Amino acid sequence: MNAAPEVIVRLFTPADLLPCTEVEQAVYGSGAYSTYFFRQLHDLFPRLLWVAEDQRTGKIVGHLCAAIGQGGQTGWILNTAVLAHYRRQGVGRRLMEQGMAELRAAGVQRALVTSEPENEAALRLYERFGFRPVRLEPDYYGDGCDRLILECVLNETQSLADEGGK
Ligand SMILES: CC(C)(COP(=O)(O)OP(=O)(O)OC[C@H]1O[C@@H](n2cnc3c(N)ncnc32)[C@H](O)[C@@H]1OP(=O)(O)O)[C@@H](O)C(=O)NCCC(=O)NCCS
């Protein structure tokens, strides 16, 4: 795997708002997060929003959004996105390393992420970080599409699987 040394991973700043929205639209089309969403996520969780930047051009080529749920026990990887041209070069992995390190540092007991069941790239990426499927949630976004919920236990606690959530 090419480690894409020209790409650095760093914390998001408000100057990244529009570039991140453009990455979103390129990757997710009509399902893209809005500029408004990025701004509010940054206000809420400034250490849980990371970007990948091509240092040669200053272009934002990917990002990771994470959040921590009420009560502080559950972290969420909300979204990872890498522009097609930059995929399979370790950018998603490096974004995940940062996001997961921050969730660990924040003391969350488990991390969750959702994926379309057929999204092989996302599933393999998350599995590499210890995520395992715990249940399928039908019609997750109300649009007829199912989502797989994956969990990674970070600190010993009861997992969704133990709760019979599978
Ligand atoms: C998922 C995504 C973020 C991965 O980003 P990436 O930069 O290509 O990932 P990396 O190069 O860091 O890959 C890390 C590991 O993930 C897995 N992986 C990534 N892409 C894969 C693919 N197309 N097929 C199988 N495994 C894949 C591999 O295990 C890979 O390690 P390896 O290259 O040593 O085999 C990227 O494909 C993407 O943006 N997809 C569209 C948006 C999306 O679906 N996001 C997830 C939402 S749930």
The ligand as a MOL file (V3000), in Angstrom:
LIG
                    3D

  0  0  0     0  0            999 V3000
M  V30 BEGIN CTAB
M  V30 COUNTS 48 50 0 0 0
M  V30 BEGIN ATOM
M  V30 1 C -14.3040 3.7130 3.0610 0
M  V30 2 C -13.2240 4.7260 2.6530 0
M  V30 3 C -13.2860 5.9160 3.5940 0
M  V30 4 C -11.8490 4.0240 2.7880 0
M  V30 5 O -10.8530 5.0230 2.5560 0
M  V30 6 P -9.4210 4.6620 1.9670 0
M  V30 7 O -8.5540 5.8390 2.1420 0
M  V30 8 O -9.5560 4.1060 0.6010 0
M  V30 9 O -8.9700 3.4840 2.9460 0
M  V30 10 P -7.4750 2.9680 3.1900 0
M  V30 11 O -6.6840 3.0550 1.9430 0
M  V30 12 O -6.9350 3.6330 4.3910 0
M  V30 13 O -7.7440 1.4390 3.4880 0
M  V30 14 C -7.6050 0.8930 4.8050 0
M  V30 15 C -8.1380 -0.5170 4.7750 0
M  V30 16 O -9.5490 -0.5260 4.5290 0
M  V30 17 C -9.8830 -1.6510 3.7120 0
M  V30 18 N -10.3670 -1.1790 2.4030 0
M  V30 19 C -10.3830 0.0990 1.9520 0
M  V30 20 N -10.9360 0.1560 0.7240 0
M  V30 21 C -11.2700 -1.1100 0.3990 0
M  V30 22 C -11.8980 -1.7040 -0.7380 0
M  V30 23 N -12.2790 -0.9780 -1.8040 0
M  V30 24 N -12.1170 -3.0480 -0.7260 0
M  V30 25 C -11.7440 -3.8020 0.3320 0
M  V30 26 N -11.1420 -3.2920 1.4420 0
M  V30 27 C -10.9150 -1.9650 1.4710 0
M  V30 28 C -8.6040 -2.4600 3.5530 0
M  V30 29 O -8.5100 -3.3490 4.6530 0
M  V30 30 C -7.5600 -1.3680 3.6570 0
M  V30 31 O -6.2930 -1.8130 4.0180 0
M  V30 32 P -5.2700 -2.3320 2.8520 0
M  V30 33 O -5.2620 -1.2720 1.7880 0
M  V30 34 O -3.9860 -2.4890 3.5990 0
M  V30 35 O -5.8660 -3.6130 2.3430 0
M  V30 36 C -13.3780 5.1460 1.1630 0
M  V30 37 O -13.5000 4.0030 0.3650 0
M  V30 38 C -14.5920 6.0320 0.9160 0
M  V30 39 O -14.5430 7.2390 1.0890 0
M  V30 40 N -15.7060 5.4070 0.4720 0
M  V30 41 C -16.9320 6.1750 0.1520 0
M  V30 42 C -17.5780 6.7230 1.4010 0
M  V30 43 C -17.9520 5.6290 2.3710 0
M  V30 44 O -18.5590 4.6190 1.9850 0
M  V30 45 N -17.6050 5.8490 3.6600 0
M  V30 46 C -17.9760 4.9500 4.7140 0
M  V30 47 C -19.3310 5.3210 5.2040 0
M  V30 48 S -19.9920 4.0730 6.2810 0
M  V30 END ATOM
M  V30 BEGIN BOND
M  V30 1 1 1 2
M  V30 2 1 2 3
M  V30 3 1 2 4
M  V30 4 1 2 36
M  V30 5 1 4 5
M  V30 6 1 5 6
M  V30 7 2 6 7
M  V30 8 1 6 8
M  V30 9 1 6 9
M  V30 10 1 9 10
M  V30 11 2 10 11
M  V30 12 1 10 12
M  V30 13 1 10 13
M  V30 14 1 13 14
M  V30 15 1 14 15
M  V30 16 1 15 16
M  V30 17 1 15 30
M  V30 18 1 16 17
M  V30 19 1 17 18
M  V30 20 1 17 28
M  V30 21 1 18 19
M  V30 22 1 18 27
M  V30 23 2 19 20
M  V30 24 1 20 21
M  V30 25 1 21 22
M  V30 26 2 21 27
M  V30 27 1 22 23
M  V30 28 2 22 24
M  V30 29 1 24 25
M  V30 30 2 25 26
M  V30 31 1 26 27
M  V30 32 1 28 29
M  V30 33 1 28 30
M  V30 34 1 30 31
M  V30 35 1 31 32
M  V30 36 2 32 33
M  V30 37 1 32 34
M  V30 38 1 32 35
M  V30 39 1 36 37
M  V30 40 1 36 38
M  V30 41 2 38 39
M  V30 42 1 38 40
M  V30 43 1 40 41
M  V30 44 1 41 42
M  V30 45 1 42 43
M  V30 46 2 43 44
M  V30 47 1 43 45
M  V30 48 1 45 46
M  V30 49 1 46 47
M  V30 50 1 47 48
M  V30 END BOND
M  V30 END CTAB
M  END
